[in-house]
Amino acid sequence: MPTLQQNLRTWTDTKTWEAQGDEWSATWGGPGPQWGESILPRIGAYLPARHILEIAPGYGRWTQFLAAQCDTLTLVDLSPQCIDACRKRFAGLGHLRYHVNDGRTLSMLSDRSVDFAFSFDSLVHAELPVIESYLRELARVLTPNGIAFLHHSNLGAFGRGLARRWLPDLVCTALMQRGLIPNDHWRAYSVSADLVRDAAAREGIPCVRQELVNWGCERLSDCFSTMTPTGSRWERPLERIDNPAFMAEAEDIRARSSEVRHVK
């Protein structure tokens, strides 16, 4: 949990996308403030880039901003519905490329062709075999000075807990909704920052930065991993940051964005 099949069913459900995914940025005041004040400061040093790859773009919440940062933007998603939605949303942009994949591989991309790979608020739902498969593919497609920025789960650092080990998913979900057990936000329990760090190193794209953050909870449930090929101009010793104030940062961004709207 969650399996590729569960992910496909979930992200192919029209009800999931009633607000095109923008509702998941509400804590930040919307996608614009979240991108400009939370995401871009973490990746801005690597942009613009000639060829950007976005893995699991959904309905294009971040695509709308990435499109202005490159000559070519390749979108790859497990869900045909998501790719169709992006194709319609960005029909006027000729430099976007759209692909439905198997949720694991990047066979549509040639070796050493991607300058910047990005995935945010999507691969947190992917279990370790999926992450490892994407890392192998990224090692192949990144240019010698390429960068990958992946947002993934860190729940593997905490174990599944008694409820997750013994109770069905539907029961666990009901208990989370009632606040009786911690909400895991459908994060993958097989993935941790350490496991991603080790897997990336094995593939020859060592992590240069990992930021562990809380996401709607007290635990550092999520991680932003930045990696680059061995020998890249970006390669350096790993910088590891524990950031338990991530959600407080989000609330601050929302407050500031609300003030700006009121001024206007």
Buried (B, 14 or more C-beta within 10 A) or exposed (E): BBBBEEBBEBBBEEEBBEEBBBEBBEBBBBBBBBBBBBBEEBBEEBBEBEBBBBBBBBBBBBBBBBBEBBEBBBBBBBBEBBBBBBEEBBEEEEEBBBBBBEBBBBEBBEEEBBBBBBBBBBBBBBBBEBBBBBBBBBBBBBBEBBBBBBBBBBBBBBEBBEBBEEBEEEEBBEBBEEEEBBBBBBBBBBBBBBBBBBBBBEBBBBBBBBBBBBBBBEBBBBBBBBBBBEEBEBBEEBEBEEBEEBBEBBEBBBEBBEEEEEEE
